[in-house]
Protein backbone atom coordinates (compact mmCIF):
# COMPACT_ATOMS: atom_id res chain seq x y z
CA UNK A 1 0.00 0.00 0.00
CA UNK A 2 2.83 2.41 0.75
CA UNK A 3 4.15 2.03 -2.80
CA UNK A 4 0.68 2.23 -4.46
CA UNK A 5 -0.57 5.42 -2.80
CA UNK A 6 2.13 7.76 -4.18
CA UNK A 7 1.44 6.41 -7.67
CA UNK A 8 -2.31 7.00 -7.30
CA UNK A 9 -1.69 10.52 -6.00
CA UNK A 10 0.61 11.29 -8.92
CA UNK A 11 -1.98 10.07 -11.41
CA UNK A 12 -4.67 12.21 -9.79
CA UNK A 13 -2.47 15.28 -9.95
CA UNK A 14 -1.75 14.61 -13.63
CA UNK A 15 -5.43 14.26 -14.44
CA UNK A 16 -6.25 17.46 -12.56
CA UNK A 17 -3.59 19.32 -14.51
CA UNK A 18 -4.92 18.06 -17.82
CA UNK A 19 -8.47 19.13 -16.94
CA UNK A 20 -7.37 22.64 -16.01
CA UNK A 21 -5.22 23.08 -19.09
CA UNK A 22 -8.07 22.14 -21.43
CA UNK A 23 -10.26 25.08 -20.40
CA UNK A 24 -8.61 27.56 -22.76
CA UNK A 25 -8.16 25.24 -25.73
CA UNK A 26 -10.33 25.71 -28.82
CA UNK A 27 -13.13 23.23 -29.21
CA UNK A 28 -12.42 20.05 -31.09
CA UNK A 29 -14.65 19.29 -34.08
CA UNK A 30 -17.97 17.83 -32.99
CA UNK A 31 -19.06 14.39 -34.01
CA UNK A 32 -17.82 10.87 -33.47
CA UNK A 33 -19.67 7.83 -32.16
CA UNK A 34 -19.71 9.02 -28.52
CA UNK A 35 -20.53 12.69 -29.13
CA UNK A 36 -24.10 13.64 -28.15
CA UNK A 37 -26.12 15.05 -31.01
CA UNK A 38 -26.99 18.70 -30.57
CA UNK A 39 -29.10 21.25 -32.36
CA UNK A 40 -27.50 23.66 -34.83
CA UNK A 41 -29.65 26.73 -35.66
CA UNK A 42 -29.13 28.08 -39.16
CA UNK A 43 -28.72 31.73 -40.20
CA UNK A 44 -32.00 33.62 -40.55
CA UNK A 45 -33.96 31.37 -38.18
CA UNK A 46 -36.81 33.41 -36.60
CA UNK A 47 -36.93 33.52 -32.81
CA UNK A 48 -38.65 34.86 -29.74
CA UNK A 49 -36.79 36.09 -26.65
CA UNK A 50 -38.91 36.49 -23.52
CA UNK A 51 -37.38 36.84 -20.07
CA UNK A 52 -40.17 38.63 -18.18
CA UNK A 53 -43.92 38.43 -17.79
CA UNK A 54 -46.23 35.50 -18.43
CA UNK A 55 -44.78 33.44 -21.26
CA UNK A 56 -46.68 33.81 -24.51
CA UNK A 57 -46.38 30.47 -26.29
CA UNK A 58 -48.51 31.54 -29.24
CA UNK A 59 -45.73 33.28 -31.17
CA UNK A 60 -45.28 31.28 -34.36
CA UNK A 61 -41.49 30.97 -34.52
CA UNK A 62 -39.24 27.90 -34.40
CA UNK A 63 -37.02 29.12 -31.52
CA UNK A 64 -37.87 30.38 -28.03
CA UNK A 65 -35.23 31.78 -25.66
CA UNK A 66 -36.58 31.77 -22.08
CA UNK A 67 -35.26 31.89 -18.52
CA UNK A 68 -33.87 28.55 -17.39
CA UNK A 69 -34.75 28.97 -13.72
CA UNK A 70 -38.23 30.44 -14.16
CA UNK A 71 -39.76 27.75 -16.35
CA UNK A 72 -40.35 24.06 -15.54
CA UNK A 73 -39.73 21.06 -17.76
CA UNK A 74 -43.44 21.04 -18.61
CA UNK A 75 -43.11 24.41 -20.35
CA UNK A 76 -40.19 23.18 -22.41
CA UNK A 77 -42.11 20.03 -23.31
CA UNK A 78 -45.16 22.07 -24.33
CA UNK A 79 -43.01 24.19 -26.65
CA UNK A 80 -41.44 21.05 -28.08
CA UNK A 81 -44.92 19.70 -28.75
CA UNK A 82 -45.48 22.77 -30.93
CA UNK A 83 -42.30 22.06 -32.85
CA UNK A 84 -40.19 24.71 -31.11
CA UNK A 85 -36.56 24.52 -30.07
CA UNK A 86 -35.98 26.06 -26.65
CA UNK A 87 -32.93 28.00 -25.42
CA UNK A 88 -32.13 28.18 -21.70
CA UNK A 89 -31.15 31.68 -20.58
CA UNK A 90 -28.58 31.70 -17.75
CA UNK A 91 -26.21 34.29 -16.38
CA UNK A 92 -22.78 32.68 -16.29
CA UNK A 93 -20.64 35.79 -15.90
CA UNK A 94 -22.61 37.66 -13.24
CA UNK A 95 -24.14 36.82 -9.86
CA UNK A 96 -27.89 37.33 -9.37
CA UNK A 97 -28.99 37.59 -5.76
CA UNK A 98 -32.50 36.19 -6.32
CA UNK A 99 -31.52 32.85 -7.83
CA UNK A 100 -32.06 29.69 -5.75
CA UNK A 101 -28.33 28.91 -5.79
CA UNK A 102 -27.20 32.45 -4.84
CA UNK A 103 -25.97 31.39 -1.39
CA UNK A 104 -23.45 29.02 -2.99
CA UNK A 105 -21.41 31.90 -4.47
CA UNK A 106 -18.70 32.99 -1.98
CA UNK A 107 -18.11 36.71 -1.47
CA UNK A 108 -14.58 36.32 -2.86
CA UNK A 109 -15.90 35.86 -6.41
CA UNK A 110 -18.39 38.74 -6.32
CA UNK A 111 -17.29 41.99 -7.96
CA UNK A 112 -18.90 45.29 -8.83
CA UNK A 113 -22.47 45.70 -10.00
CA UNK A 114 -23.10 45.32 -13.71
CA UNK A 115 -25.85 47.95 -13.91
CA UNK A 116 -28.80 45.68 -13.13
CA UNK A 117 -30.39 45.45 -9.67
CA UNK A 118 -29.10 42.51 -7.65
CA UNK A 119 -26.37 41.59 -10.15
CA UNK A 120 -22.59 41.65 -9.70
CA UNK A 121 -19.77 40.60 -11.98
CA UNK A 122 -18.05 37.30 -11.19
CA UNK A 123 -14.33 36.67 -10.95
CA UNK A 124 -14.17 34.33 -13.92
CA UNK A 125 -10.55 33.48 -13.12
CA UNK A 126 -11.86 31.38 -10.19
CA UNK A 127 -12.90 28.37 -12.22
CA UNK A 128 -12.25 26.19 -9.17
CA UNK A 129 -15.31 27.83 -7.62
CA UNK A 130 -17.39 28.62 -10.69
CA UNK A 131 -17.00 25.41 -12.69
CA UNK A 132 -19.16 23.24 -10.38
CA UNK A 133 -21.73 26.01 -9.95
CA UNK A 134 -22.09 26.50 -13.69
CA UNK A 135 -22.07 22.77 -14.33
CA UNK A 136 -25.01 22.44 -11.95
CA UNK A 137 -26.87 25.22 -13.78
CA UNK A 138 -26.27 23.52 -17.11
CA UNK A 139 -27.46 20.24 -15.60
CA UNK A 140 -30.70 22.07 -14.81
CA UNK A 141 -31.07 23.14 -18.45
CA UNK A 142 -30.39 19.63 -19.68
CA UNK A 143 -32.69 17.99 -17.15
CA UNK A 144 -35.56 20.31 -18.10
CA UNK A 145 -35.15 19.28 -21.73
CA UNK A 146 -33.75 22.49 -23.21
CA UNK A 147 -32.01 22.27 -26.59
CA UNK A 148 -29.47 25.02 -26.02
CA UNK A 149 -28.17 27.58 -23.57
CA UNK A 150 -27.67 31.34 -23.79
CA UNK A 151 -24.93 32.15 -21.24
CA UNK A 152 -25.11 35.86 -20.43
CA UNK A 153 -22.52 38.38 -19.22
CA UNK A 154 -19.70 36.69 -21.12
CA UNK A 155 -17.65 39.85 -21.67
CA UNK A 156 -16.67 40.90 -18.15
CA UNK A 157 -13.08 41.55 -19.18
CA UNK A 158 -14.30 44.51 -21.26
CA UNK A 159 -16.19 46.02 -18.30
CA UNK A 160 -15.38 47.43 -14.87
CA UNK A 161 -15.81 44.29 -12.79
CA UNK A 162 -13.60 44.97 -9.78
CA UNK A 163 -11.18 42.28 -10.96
CA UNK A 164 -8.15 42.60 -13.28
CA UNK A 165 -9.66 40.35 -15.94
CA UNK A 166 -7.84 39.92 -19.24
CA UNK A 167 -8.90 38.83 -22.70
CA UNK A 168 -7.13 35.52 -22.05
CA UNK A 169 -9.17 35.03 -18.87
CA UNK A 170 -12.36 35.59 -20.85
CA UNK A 171 -11.40 33.21 -23.65
CA UNK A 172 -10.58 30.52 -21.11
CA UNK A 173 -13.86 30.97 -19.24
CA UNK A 174 -16.04 31.20 -22.34
CA UNK A 175 -14.53 28.03 -23.73
CA UNK A 176 -15.11 26.32 -20.41
CA UNK A 177 -18.80 27.23 -20.52
CA UNK A 178 -19.05 26.03 -24.12
CA UNK A 179 -17.47 22.70 -23.23
CA UNK A 180 -19.72 22.20 -20.22
CA UNK A 181 -22.75 22.83 -22.43
CA UNK A 182 -21.55 20.52 -25.19
CA UNK A 183 -20.78 17.77 -22.67
CA UNK A 184 -24.49 17.83 -21.85
CA UNK A 185 -25.63 17.74 -25.48
CA UNK A 186 -26.66 21.40 -25.42
CA UNK A 187 -25.95 23.89 -28.17
CA UNK A 188 -24.45 27.12 -26.81
CA UNK A 189 -24.53 30.73 -27.99
CA UNK A 190 -21.88 33.42 -27.66
CA UNK A 191 -23.52 36.46 -26.07
CA UNK A 192 -22.13 39.78 -27.35
CA UNK A 193 -18.29 39.68 -26.82
CA UNK A 194 -17.73 40.89 -30.37
CA UNK A 195 -13.99 41.39 -29.98
CA UNK A 196 -13.43 37.67 -29.41
CA UNK A 197 -15.62 36.32 -32.20
CA UNK A 198 -12.60 35.41 -34.37
CA UNK A 199 -11.27 33.20 -31.58
CA UNK A 200 -14.60 31.82 -30.33
CA UNK A 201 -16.81 31.30 -33.38
CA UNK A 202 -15.60 27.72 -33.62
CA UNK A 203 -16.45 26.97 -30.00
CA UNK A 204 -20.06 28.21 -30.12
CA UNK A 205 -23.06 27.03 -32.13
CA UNK A 206 -24.77 30.40 -32.59
CA UNK A 207 -24.50 34.01 -31.40
CA UNK A 208 -26.85 36.28 -29.46
CA UNK A 209 -26.34 40.01 -29.88
CA UNK A 210 -27.89 43.19 -28.56
CA UNK A 211 -27.78 46.49 -30.44
CA UNK A 212 -25.08 45.77 -33.00
CA UNK A 213 -26.96 47.97 -35.49
CA UNK A 214 -27.15 50.91 -33.09
CA UNK A 215 -23.39 50.77 -32.63
CA UNK A 216 -22.48 49.89 -36.23
CA UNK A 217 -21.07 46.48 -35.32
CA UNK A 218 -23.28 43.89 -37.05
CA UNK A 219 -20.76 43.04 -39.77
CA UNK A 220 -18.46 41.69 -37.04
CA UNK A 221 -20.89 38.78 -36.58
CA UNK A 222 -20.38 37.47 -40.12
CA UNK A 223 -18.01 34.64 -39.05
CA UNK A 224 -21.02 32.91 -37.50
CA UNK A 225 -23.19 33.34 -40.58
CA UNK A 226 -20.40 32.17 -42.89
CA UNK A 227 -20.05 29.07 -40.73
CA UNK A 228 -23.78 28.34 -41.13
CA UNK A 229 -24.60 29.42 -37.57
CA UNK A 230 -27.51 31.65 -36.57
CA UNK A 231 -27.06 35.13 -35.14
CA UNK A 232 -30.04 35.97 -32.92
CA UNK A 233 -30.10 39.75 -32.77
CA UNK A 234 -32.25 42.42 -31.07
CA UNK A 235 -32.41 46.19 -31.12
CA UNK A 236 -34.19 48.29 -28.51
CA UNK A 237 -34.00 51.89 -29.71
CA UNK A 238 -33.87 51.85 -33.51
CA UNK A 239 -36.99 51.47 -35.66
CA UNK A 240 -37.03 48.35 -37.80
CA UNK A 241 -36.58 50.46 -40.93
CA UNK A 242 -33.13 51.42 -39.64
CA UNK A 243 -31.77 47.91 -39.20
CA UNK A 244 -33.91 45.27 -40.92
CA UNK A 245 -32.64 45.82 -44.51
CA UNK A 246 -29.02 45.38 -43.39
CA UNK A 247 -29.94 42.47 -41.13
CA UNK A 248 -31.49 40.61 -44.04
CA UNK A 249 -28.41 41.23 -46.15
CA UNK A 250 -26.13 39.94 -43.38
CA UNK A 251 -28.32 36.91 -42.65
CA UNK A 252 -29.16 37.87 -39.07
CA UNK A 253 -32.27 36.80 -37.16
CA UNK A 254 -33.31 40.28 -36.06
CA UNK A 255 -36.20 41.86 -34.19
CA UNK A 256 -37.10 44.93 -32.18
CA UNK A 257 -37.77 44.34 -28.47
CA UNK A 258 -38.41 46.45 -25.39
CA UNK A 259 -35.78 46.50 -22.65
CA UNK A 260 -37.90 44.42 -20.29
CA UNK A 261 -37.81 41.54 -22.79
CA UNK A 262 -41.46 40.76 -22.35
CA UNK A 263 -43.61 39.08 -24.99
CA UNK A 264 -43.80 42.10 -27.34
CA UNK A 265 -41.70 41.80 -30.47
CA UNK A 266 -41.46 43.31 -33.94
CA UNK A 267 -39.46 41.02 -36.23
CA UNK A 268 -37.75 41.95 -39.45
Steps between C-alpha positions, in 0.01 A plus 500: 500500500783741575632462145153520334375819666770734362431365151125559537562852630730577208241378251231714662720807484572433132132465419418820688766686305367374169145607588610851593715544192215406266281794603665748264545268203283547191220252461571182312277424201168354609391156398624148554315196631496619864418867439143595598298641214413865544289755321660741253285807417552635150541865396172689465304275737215704658488511879328634807686623809288540813653535845221679689125480539269207436645294217310537175530166322287607205778674307545300181879469484725193512722622788415626849764640737365499858632512856639166613412542867152647456347231281441131581562200278129498415533837326792377294308185410195704398715712268657186357152365433444807282818429308711765674863481604558654842805694623580518872598850612757502783737759637843339509714811539303687766347416838125551549390526861149360444598166349446184708873422496613854595623394845752263340704788352771609749559872551853461361368454145251788509610825336339830413143541383437462129225763480205273578341477846629206702773408250878506545782395272672170579872437524516266203862415580369290793396199297565282805194664655292579193539179300284283731243777543464549126502127436206467738314778317560330167381172651176683579463607136568149377270336753213732405541397137640821352674478162754775557630756745550876478774581755482871581759752621782331310705816445598605852859565397378796292311651796581641843457186708721568801742231382803532268349275234682457170394391154677169565296451818181556302596262220582231754172545687282523190651183361442329832131591489475380140658167589275450801197563279620269224577225752129506582386491137397866506571749225650823636492861382765769533336804659639832372884490553556621145874550539556128557281365221802409283633279779167362625279448195621142476415425862139624488200382299329837454527861619265727694551873458345818632511830312770428244312720251481794740876486546591412140641159591279241327752415228730365773257209546551369146737217607199327655283543192779383269535190716127427460418608856209723600545848643202584722494878515285767670484877495322710761519860380513496120188462285496188286545711187845596629636149544286236328627555141862456612408209726345314209808562289728371777281197573416596858189393691396848610211658687410807701433441871436711808763505774288292736509212250135422544285332236481802265710470187524651153700271271671593178 
